[in-house]
């Protein structure tokens, strides 16, 4: 990545079918009156939209104008997002919006697998069978509708169910430090989804893989669920690389 301006990439929805916008996680505990948190939230949302392109070179002043916030809070937001790996500060040149390349995807999914492989074991051990069964039914309902017709509302519902499923799994670890690492990494996952498109072609297979994880946990226990999670994350990584 040379840090120079690039032409905007083609819209993935044009050649892969229906897709929906993907945004970052909601900031927990942020207050609109706090300029620093507000600048951070606005800048992060800009990364997920078409306002900023992977590989684009911008200045701090340009970003401050984009998010309509003072330079000071915007500068702090830039440093925070650089720490999270969503952009890069180049001395004497400006800020480069990180590209969604193969190394980035592999690193993000590698970290995700390390966390969720262990987390799903705890999730199966701690979660009552009735709740696992209900979560499975939620996925089956979405999958059933998808087999008839996939539209934008269903795609959005499936996307939020996907996030809820993985959030519940990681929460079972009951470890604030791991949850913070997961929170930052899940924004990277969502950035990949936003730039590459969360599309209809992936909906049914993702729901089927989630159901397989839940069925493995219900029938065979934590180890089987972990193996099913490995297969799911492998498929997700391959999908992200292909598109």
C-alpha positions, 0 to 999 in steps of 0.5 A: 500500500503506497498511501496514495489516493486511489479510485473508489472500488466498484460497488460489490452489490453490483456483481454479487447480488443484494447486500445491506449497509454494515456499520460499526458496533455501538459505542458503549457508555458514550455521551453526545456531549463528550466531543472526544467520544462523539468524534470517535463514533462519527469517524468510525461510521465514516470508515464504514460508509463510502465517505472514506475509501481503503487506501485513501490519504487524508489530512487531520483537517479533512477528517475534522471537516468530514465529521464536523468536529473540532480538530483536537477531539478528531486528532484523539479519535484518529489515534484511537482508530490507528491503535485499533488498526482501522487507519494508519498515521504517516508522519509528514503525509497524513492518514491512510485508510487501511486497505482490506487486504489478504493479510488483514483478513487472515490476521483478523480471522485468526484472532477471532478463531483464537477467542471464539474456539474457546468461548463456544466451549464455555457457551455450551457449558453455561447456557441452559439447553432451552436457550440454546434450543431457542437460539437454534429456532431463531436461526431456523426461522430466518433460514426458512424465510431465506429459502423462500425469498431474501430481501433487504429487511431479512438480510438486515435481520440475519446480520443482526442475528449473526452479531448477537450469536457471536456476542453471546458466545464471547460473553460466556467467557465472562472476561472483560479483557477478552471482551474488549479485544473481541469488541475491537476485532469485531469492528474489523470484521464489520469493516470487512463486511461493509467494504466487501458486502454482506450479501444474500449469497452468504446468508443461508450458509452462515445460518446453516453453520450457526445451526450446526454449531448449536446442534453439535453443542446440544447433541455432543457437547463443547468439543463438538461445538468448538469443531463446528465453530472452526469450520464456520470461521474457516468458511467465513474467512474463505468467503471474505478472501474470495469476494 
